[in-house]
């Protein structure tokens, strides 16, 4: 056997990898450097970078440890710690030694398994030590008051000191500090509501009080708030929120004028607001801004944050007018949608003096026409329960870290994408819209062939970076607003839910407005047999050209004869799309009959099927909520948030637009996973049927064959036989089962073991198991199928062509109430079972139907005007 020759020099490397080098975006002047590092397997990133914990050790970040790196001055190889096909992920994590542990450490989901940290030890201070600290705080403040005079105000910080009800009483704060204006008791052990209210309300001059995260609030939060605020009318801040009486004191606190370290004013003297330049009023439950919030009181205000406030007692117009009166205001942060409206571009028009809105410059907003802008998004950190095994934690957390590619060579592209996790160095790179590095996958083929390929990622600086600067990459490099960037960032960050919910509501209202549908207006025709037979009057057989082996084998009627010359055929029956290119190649003409209709993509491509049904009839019970991820991601996210808020099922199935056999199809309830899987090709996201009807505890679906003679008038027939397709495993909604193909999918012709069930046996056993009548179910299914084709006929009238005849596969599932749901419509369906198995008609006195006669029946119906073994619907 010949030994494969390795690539020996740069010129050969460049020639073999020309396409990969161009696609990667690696600067041309670094290609030679890349080859040198690949050839010598040089991983020198550790000499330039270091990894640091952040976000309370729940994440890591990459920083430059070298003195500096100039733009595009070098590149670094990053190894792939884990590469896999998605269905294999959980299995590998469970079975590959050390993999789950490494990934859990890399993704910071093993914190509770690393042993006790110093922080945990510090939290175990005994009660006497905590009490000692509290009394020391009191003594120190008493000394300060004594030194400065009794008119000086006091501010006490007792956060997380284990103070209970008895200790609060023993501190006797109201007596020792008559001018106490702020009291922080956050995170203590207070439990008795009467005791807390009694002690707190003795402090008559309180302006701010924090009782957050005390047990007493778990049972009677509202009553305590009412009692305290009524007894202390001067209180402006309660549990971080502003009270209805807040004014200059609360504004001074949020503006940094006063605080525990800035108390140089006497009781009764209000701090001045005229020097405040930055005011953070975020998440203060503000319903209306006070009189003190005015330009002549805050003349220097240049930065304002009003996020997280309803401001529902002010109209949008009044609020915009007020803000526009602040001539120095240059930077504003606010929820979008929110009190200023739902469009960033509209806010910018109303506040022309602004230079930044939510961290984004006015120029960028205007040029990109962004409606939602935000650079201060909260990171979407992984969540897990202590009992969750490491593999399950990793599966939940991995979508923050995953990257993907798809293998291809000169002959074909791999149908299933590869997902991978970069090593500890590469995975520590966090996102930035203004990234200073870029990362690209690269397949090195040391022997010049794909089967020798080794996958790496390549990292290089895109601008100058200095020592200790964080190294970041753009997780959505090359993705702009035209590709839904603001929505896609939700995979990694908590984005404004209100915006997406609003987008979903508008979308749903539009669907509801079509509830009566176009069908009532345009299409209610009686079924009429108008096509008849096309058999020549001279008795000559119809010549058929086909590339389908089953037609070649089983079309045996004398009225038809096979030909190898397509240009002489009367009928073209092919699995290929009959377009202009094919017609030219095969020398076809417009007088030949073909087994496809023009514009049938409105049925057989999944995203177009959804568009067709929604446009014709709006939202229907038999069609699950479906979104085209390429154009309707915001609406899907809104739907997801609404379901999560309302405690509804939130499991979804992602399907490629135009792939069969469940290729690249995934079931998940993880929003980040849904968004990230857009990267492997165009998909729809459809609400998963979580509670399907089961057969012996297993999931199943039904394959029907529809024969179409004409689209206008609509003339369609249903084959008298349908086929049941059974999953192999018992159905479950356990999260780990979503990776099990044979649990959640039913097509076993290509994967798993095919368990054929004869239709009459299935119907008899199903009726007995569920105590239902199949005839009633069948009636609902045929009505649904008719409705699908009616929708297509109205939405796409160009489908009609007198020279078109076709069969379609219709996949149907029943829910737990035995109501049908359409799954998809398939062009040129696989008819292997139809030809292989003999069976009986369900509703024609169990008349025998021979499998070998299937295509004789199909061609007889479509081209000879017959109706044997088919039923018009």
N, C-alpha and C positions, 0 to 999 in steps of 0.2 A: 504494500500500500504506500502510495506517495506521501511524503511528509509535507505538510503545508508550509509555505515559505512566509516568514515574518517580514513585515515592512522594514526596510533597511535605512531609508533616508527621508529627509523632509519632503522632497519633491514627490516621492511615491505616496507619502502620507497625505499630502495636499490633494493629489489626484483622487485617491480612494475616498477621502473624506470631504470632497469639495462641497457637496450639497449640505452635509452636516455642519460644516464650518460656516457656510453662509446663513443657514437657518438659526444657528446659535447666537449670532450677533457679536461674537468675539471679535474685537478689533483686529484687523489684518496684520498689524505689526506685532501682535502677540501670538500669531499662529506658530511661529518657529519655537517660541518659548513653551507653548502648549505641547508641541511634539517632544521637546526635550524632557519635560516633566512626565509625560505619559510613558515615554520609552524607558525612563529610569525609575518610574513609579515613585516620584518625589512628592511627598506630602509634607510641605514645609509650613503649613498654616500655623502650627503651634509656635513657630518662631516669631510670628507677627501679631497673633491675636490671643486673647484670653477670654474665658467664659465666666460670667459673674451671675450669681442668683439675683433675682429682683421680684417684685410683686409679692413680698413676703415668702420668698422661696417657692412660689407657685409657677415661676417661669424663670428662664435664663436669658441673658443678653450677651452679645458679642461686642467686645471693645478692642480697639487697636492698642497693642502693647508695644509695638515698635514706635520709633520716634515720629515717623510720618510716612504716608504713601501719597504720591502724586497721582493725578488722574491717568488711568490706563497705563500705569507704570509697570504693573506685574499682574500675574494671575495665579490662582491657587486651585489645586485639585481637592475636591471634597468627595470622600467615599460615600457610598450608599449603605447605610446600616441595615436596611431591610427593604427588599423588593418583592412584590407579590401581585397576584390577581385578586381582585376584591373578594370573590367567593371563598378564597383560601385563607383569608386574613385570620379569622378566629382560630381555625384549625392549626395554622402555623404557630400562633402565639401559645396555644396549649401544648403543642407537641415538640417544637424545636427547643432544645435545652438552652436556657439562658436568654432567649429572645424576649419573652415577656418582661423579665427583670430589667434588661437593658433599655427597652422601650419605655417602661414605666419610669425609670430614672431620668431618661432623656426628656420625657414629657411632664415630669414633676408630679406624677400621680401616685407616688409611693411614699409621700411624706410621713404618713402614719406608720409606716413600716421601717423607718430608718432608725428608730430608737429615740430616746428622749433628748430633745435639744435644750440648749441653755435657756431659751425663752420659756420652754415648758417648766424647767426647774424654777425659774424666777417666779412663775405663777403659783408655785406651791409654798409661798411664804405663809408661815403660821399666823393664826389670828392675832396673837399678842404683838407680833412684829408689825402687822398692818395697823393695829390700834395705836401703836407707838408713833407711827408715821403721821396718822391723823391728828393726834394730840400735839405733835411737834409743829404741824402746819398751823394749828390754832395758836400756840404760844408765839410763833414767829410773827403772825399777823397782829396779835395783841401788842407786841412790842413795837411794830411799825406804827400802829394807831396811836400808841402812847407818845411816840417820838414826834408825830406830825400833828397831834391834836385830835380831839374826839369828833370834830366835824369832817375829818377825812373819811372817804368812802372805803369799803372793804370788798374784797373779791376772794372767795375761797374755792380751791380746787381739790376735791376729794374723790377723784376718779379711780374706780377699781381698787378700793381699799378695804373691801369686805365689810363696810358699815352696815349694821343691822338696825332694827327699830330701837333697841335699848341703847345702843351707842349713839344714835342720832339724838335721843333725849338727853343723854349724859353730856353731849358736847355743848348744850345750852347756847346755841348760836345767837338767838335773838337778844339775849341779855348781854353777851360779850361784844356783839357787833351790831349796835342799833342802826348803823348806816350801811349794813350789808346790801350791796346792789346786785351781786352775782354769786350764785351758788351752784357748783357743779358736783352732782352726786351720781354721775354716769357710771353704770356697771357695778353697782353695789348690791346689798342683800336685803333691801327694804321690802317688807311684805305686808304690813298692816296699814290699810288705807287711812283709818281714823288717826293713827299715830302720825303718819306722814303729813296729812293735811293739817293736823293740829300744830305740829312743830314748824312747818313751812310758813303757814299763814301768820305766825307771830312776827315774822320778818317783814314788817310793813313797807319797807323801802325797796324791796326786791324789784329789779328790772329784768333780770334774766335767771332762769332756773332750768337745770338739766337733770331729769330723773330717768333718762333713757336707759333701757336694758336693766331695769330693776324688776324683780318678780311681782311687785305690787301692781304693775301695769298690765300684767297678763290677764287679770280678771276684771279690773274696774278702771280701766284707763280713762274712759269718758267721764265718769263721775268724779274722779280725782281732778281732771282738767277743769271741769265746771266749778268745783268747789274752790280751787286755788285761784283761778282767774277772777271769779266773783269777789273773793275776799281781798285780792290784791289788784285793784284797778290800774295801778301804775306798772304792772308787769308787761313788758314788751316782747320778751322771748320766753317761750315755754317749750321744752324738749326740742330745741333747734328751730321750731316754727315761730313765726311772728304772730302775736295776738292781734285782735281787732283794734287794739289801742296803740299799736306801735307807732313810733315817730322818730324824733332826732336821736334818741339814745340808741335804738336798734340800728339806725343808719350809721351812727358813729362807730358802733362795734364792727359792723360789716365793712366799714371803710378803713379799719385799722387805727382809728383815732383813739379808742379806748380798748382796754383789755387787761388781763391779769398783771401784765408788766407795765401798764401805762395808766396809773390811777392818780395822777397829780392834779386832782380837782376836788373841791369840797362839795358837800351835800347841797343840793339846790342849785348848783351852777351847771348848766348844760354845756357839754363840749361843743366846740365850733365845727361846722361842716364845710366851711368855704375853702379849705385846703385839700379836701378829698379829691384825688384824681382817679382812683380805682375803687369800684364798689361792687362787691360780690354778694348779690341777693339771691343766689341760686338755692332752690329747694327749701324755701321758707314758708310755703303755703300762703303766699300773698294773694289776696283777692282784689285789693285795690291799693294803689300807691298813695302814700299820705301827702298832706299839704306841704310837708317839708321837702318832698321830692320835687324841686322846682329850680330852674336855672339860677335865680337870684340867691338861692340858698346853697346850691352846689355849682358854683360858677366854673370850677376847675375840672369838673367830671369829664374824663376822656375815655375811660374803660368801664363798661357796665355788663354785668352778667345777671340776667333774670330767668335763667333756665329753671324748669321744674316748678313753676308757679302758674296757677290757673288764671289769675288776673281776670276773672270772669265778671267782675263788677265794673269793668271798664270796657267800652266798645273798642274794636280794633282801630277805628278812625280816631277816637280821642287819644288812645295810647300812642299811635303814630304821630299825632300832632304834638303831644307832650314831648316825645323823644326828639322830634325834629327841632324843638326850641332850644335844645342844648347845643350851642354852637361849637363847643370843644369836644363833643362826643365823637370819637373816631372808631372805637372798637366796641362791638355789641355781640353778646351771646344770648341766644333765645331759642326756644324749641320751635322747630319747623316740621309739621304744622303746629301752630300754637296761637298765642294771643295776638300775634301780628299777622296772622294769615298762614297760608299753606305754600307760599312760593317765595323762595329767596330772591328771585329776580324782581318780584313785585315789591318786596321790602326795600330792596336797594333803590328802586325808583322813588319810593316815599321818603327815604332817608339819604339824600344825595351827599351829605357831608361825611358819611361813613367811609372809612378806608378798609375795614375788615368786618366781615360778618361770620361769626362762628369759626374764626381762625382762617378764613379764606378771603383773599383780596377781592375787592369789588370788580376789578378787571377780569379776573378768572370767572367770577359768577356771571358777568354779562356775556363774556365770550363763549362760555360753555353752556349758557342758558340753564344752569343748574336750578332746580327747584328746592332740593334739600342739600344743605352744606353743613359739614361738621368735621373739625379736626380734633375734637376733644372727646372722642368716643371711648366708652368704657370697654376694656378688653373682655372678650367672652372666654373666661377661664373654665376649664373642665370641672365638672361636678361628679362626685361619686359618694357612695355610702361605704362605711367601714367594712361591711361584709362583702362588698364587691370584690371578686378575684381580680388579679392584675390583668389578665387578658381582656376582660370586659372593660376595665378602666381605660386600657390603651385604645380599644376600639372606639370608645366615646371621645377620647382626647385627640386621636390621631389626625382629625380633619384640619386642625390648626397647622400641622407640620407636613402633610402629604404634598407630593408633587407627582406629576404623571407624564408618561409618554406612550406612544404606540409604535410598535415595530413595523417596519415595512422594507421590502426589497423591490427589485425591478418587476416582479410578477404580481405581488399582492400586498395588501396591508392587513396587519393582524386585526382581527375583529374585536379582540378583548384588550383593553388598555392595561398597561403596567403602572402600578402605583408604587411610590418609594418614599423612604424617609432618609434624609441626609444624615451624616454622622453628627456627633455631638457639637462639633464646631459649626457646621452648616445650619443645623437646626436651631442654633441659638440666635440666628439673625431674625430680628423682629421687623415688623412692617413700618414703612414710612412712605407718605405721598411724595416726600422729597428725599428719596433714598440716596445713599452715597456709594452703594455697591449694586452690582447686578449679578444674578445667578442664572445659569442656563445648563440644562442637561446635555451630556455629550456621550455618544456611543463610540468608543474606541475599538476599531477592528484591527488588532495587531497582525492578523493573517489576511486581511483584506476582504474577509467574508463576514456576513451577518452572524453566522453560527459561532464566530470567534469573538463576538462583541462583548465588551465590558462596559458597564454604564458608570459614569461619573457625573458629578456636577462641577462646573467651572465658575469660579468666583473672581471678580475683578472690580477695582474701584472706578467709579464713573465721575468722581470729582476728588479733589485733594482732601485727605483725612489726616487729622493730627492725633498724637498720642492721647489715650484715654477717651477718645471720642467713640460713641456707639456706632457700630457698623450695621446698617439696615439695608433692606431691599424692598422693592415694591411688590407686594404679593399679587398685584393685578397689573403687572407691567404690560403696557400696550393695550389695556382695556380702558376705554373712555366712556363717557356718558352714553354714546351711541350703542354701547354694549352693556349698559345698565350697571356701570361701575358703583354708583352710590347704593344700589340694592345689593350687589354682590359682596360688598365689604361686610355685610351682615354675617357672613360665614366666620369672621374673626372678631367682630366687634358688636356691641349692643347699639343698634341704630334706633332712631326715633320710631317707636311703635305706632304712635298716632298717625304719622304720615302714611305708613303702609296700610293701616286699618282703614284710613280714609280712601286710599286708592282701591282697596278691596270693595268697600261699600259702593263706590261709584260704579265699579265693574259689575257688581251683583245687581244693582238697581237697573243697569242697562240690560242685563239678561232678563230680569223680571219684566221689563217693559216689552219684551218680545214673547211673553208667555202665550199669547194667542197665536203667534207665529205667522210666517208667510203662507203656510199651508192653507189656512182658512181663506186666504185671499186668492191664491193662485192655483191650487191644485186639489180638486176633489172630483176625480174622474172615476167612472165605472171601469172595471177591468174589461178590456175588449181585445179579442184575439184578432189582430190586424196584420200580423206579419206573415202567417201562413208558411207554406212550403216554398223553398227556392229551388227544388229539384227541376231540372230542365224538362220541358214537355216532351222532348224526344226520347226520354228515358235514360239518357247517358248519366253515369254516376258523377257525383261531385268530387272533384279532385282536391285532396287535402294535403297541405305541406305542414309538417310539425317537427319540432325538435324535442318533443316529450316522449320518452320511451313507453309510457303507459298508453298513450294514444296509439302509438305504432303497434303495440301488442294487442290492445283490446278493442279498437275500433274495427269491427269485422262485418258490419252491415254491407250488403251489396250496393246500397245507394251511395256509398262513399268508397273512394279508392285513393290510396296514398301515392304521393309523387315526391320525387327528390328535386324537382324543378320548381322553386317558389314562384317564378314569374308566370308559370302556366297553371298555377293552382287557382281554384275557385275560393278556397278557404285557407287562411293562414292561422294556424293554431300554435302559438309560440309562447315561451316563457320570457322572451325578450321584449323590450319596449319598441313598438312599431312607430318609430319617428322618421323624420325626413332622411336621416343618415342611413337607417336600416333599409328604408324603401329604396334608396339609391343603390345600396350594396347588393340587395337581392332582386333588384329590378321589379319591384312591386308596383301595382297601379291602384287607382282609387276605386275601381270596380270590384276589387276582391273583398271578401268578407274577412274580418279579423276578430280575434277573441278578446278584444279590449275596446273600451269606449274612450273617446277623447275626454280629457280633463277628469278621468276617473281618479286622479290623485285626491280629489275632494272627498273620496271615500277610503282609499287604501293607504294614504299617508296619515299617520295618527294625528298630527297637529291639524291637518286639513279636515279630517273627520270631525274633530271638535269644533272647528270654525263653521263647518257646514251645519251641524246640528244646532249650535248656538245661534247662528244667523237666522236659521229657519224657525226655530221654536224656543229659543232661550234656554232656561234651565229645566231639565226633565228628570223625573225619578229614575228612569232607566239608564241615564248617562251620568256616571260619577263626575264630580267636579274635576275639571281638567284644565291645565294651564300650559301654554307654550312657553317654555323657559327662556327662549330667545327673545320674547317680546312681553311676557306677562309675569316676570319675576316679582315685581313689586306687589301685584295683586295676590300672587300666591303667598308671599310673606305675610301680607295682611290677613289672609284667610287663616294661615297657620297661627298667627298671634291671637286672632279671635277665638279659634278653637281651644288654644291653650288657656286663655283667660276664662273661657266658659266651661272648662273641664271636659271637653269633647274628645273623641278619638282623633288622634293626629298622626296616623300612619299613612304613608304615601308610597306609590310605586312609580319609579322612573323608567320610561321606555324611550329608546331611540325613535326618531321620526319614522325611519323606514328600514328597520331591521326585523327579521323574523326569528323564530326559535328562541325567544327570550334572550338574545345576545345583548350584553351590556345592560340588562334589566335588573333593577335593584329595589328591594323593599326596605324602607327606613322611616323612622320617626324623628330623625336628627336633622334639624334645619341646616346646620353647617354642611352636613353630608349632601343634602339635596342641592345646595348651591355649588359646592365644589365639583359635583359630578357633571355640571355643565361643561367642564373643561374637556371631557372625553367625547364631545360631539353633541349636536342638537337633540334635544329631548322634550317630551312632554312629562309633566308631573301630574299624576292622577290620584285622586283619593282612593286608597286601598280599601277593598271590601273586607273589612276586618271580621265580619260575622257572616260568612257564606253558608249556604246550605251544604251539609256534609253527607257523604255516602260511606257508611261504615266508619265514621270518624275521620275520613279523609276528604281533602278538598278535590273538587272536580270542575271541569267546564265542558261545554258542549260545542261541537263543531257542526254547523249547518252548511249546506250547499245551496246557494241561491243562483238560479238561472235567469238571465236577463235577456229578453228578446228586443225590448224597446224601452227607451227612457221617456218618450213622449209620443203617444200616450204611454204611461207606465205599464209595462207588461212583464211581470216577474213571477217566477215559480219557485217553490221550495221542494227540494228532493224529499221523497217520502222517508228517507233514512237519515238519521243524524248519528253522530258518533260521540261517545262519552270518553273523556280523557281524564285519567285519575292520577293524583299524586301518590307517591309510594309510601310516604310516612304519615302518621297521625298528625292532624292539624293542631297547631298550638301557636300562641302569640308570645311565647317566651322570646326575649330579645335575641338570645343566641341562635334561635331557629331561623332568623332572617337570612343567615348565611347558608341554610340548608336548602339546596335546590329542590330536592325531592319532597320537601314539606310544603313549600309555598308555590311551586310551579307544577304544571300538569303535562307539559309537552315532553314525553319520554322517548320520542322517536330517535333523538340524537344523543341524549344524556340519560343515564340511569337505566332502569329496567322497565320495558313496556309491558304493562298488564292490560291486555285487551279485554273489554267487556262487551258482549253482544247487547245491542240496544234493547231488544225485547226483555232480556233478563234484567238489565238495569232498571227499566221502567217498572217492571213487576216488583222488584226488590225495593226500589225507592218508594213506591206507593205504600208498600207494607211497612217500611221503616218509619215513614213520616205521616202516614194516614192522610194522604192527599190523593187527588185525582190528577193524573198527568194530562188529561185532556184540557183541564182548565189552565194548567201551566203552559201547555203548548199553544193555547189560544192567545195568551199574553205575549208569548215569544213571537208568534207570526205577526201580530199587530205591531210589535216593536220593529221587526225587520221591515215591514211595509213602510213604516214611518221613516226609517233611515233612508230608503231609496226615494221616497217622496221628497225628503229634505234636499237630497242631491239634485233631483230633477228641477226643483224650484231655484235653488241657490246657483246651480251651474247648468242652465238650460243648454249650453253648448255641448253637453255630454251626448245629446241625442245625435245619432248617426245611423241612417237606415242600413249601413253596411257593417254595423257592429253587433256582435253577439258575445256574451261572456258568462262565465261562472265566477262566483266569489265565495270565499270561505267566510262565514260569520261565526265569530267566537262569542259565546254567551255564558254567563255565570248566573247562578241563582243566589239571592241573599237568604238569610235565615227565615224570611217571611215568604220565600219561594217566588219572589218577584224577580224578573229577568233584568240583567245588566249587560249592556253591550261592551265587549272588550275591544274588539278590533274587526276590521274588514280586510280580507286578504285577497290580493290578485293572484290568479293562477294557483289556487291552493293545492297543497300536496294531497293527492287522491290515492295514496298507496293502500290505505285500509279500505277505501271504497271499492277498489278493484280486487282486493285480496279476500275479503270475507263475504260469505253469503249470509243473508239475514232475512228479516221479515218486516213488512210495513206495519207500523203501529196502529194506524187508523183505517186500514183497508182490509179488514178481516184477516189480518196476519198473512197477507199474500206474500209468497216467497219472492225474494229479490236476489238475483245472482250477482256476485261481485264482478264477474267477467263481463257483465252486460252494462256496467256503469257508463262507459263512454258511448255505447250504443244508445242508451237512454238520453244522455246529454245532447248528443248530436241530433237525435230524433226530435227532441223538444225544440232546440234552437233553430234547426234548419229545415225540418220537415213538418213543423206545426203540430207535433204529437204532444200528448200529455200523459204518457204511460209512466207510472212510478214517480210522478211529480204532481204537485198541487198548486194551482194558481192562488196567489195571495194579493 
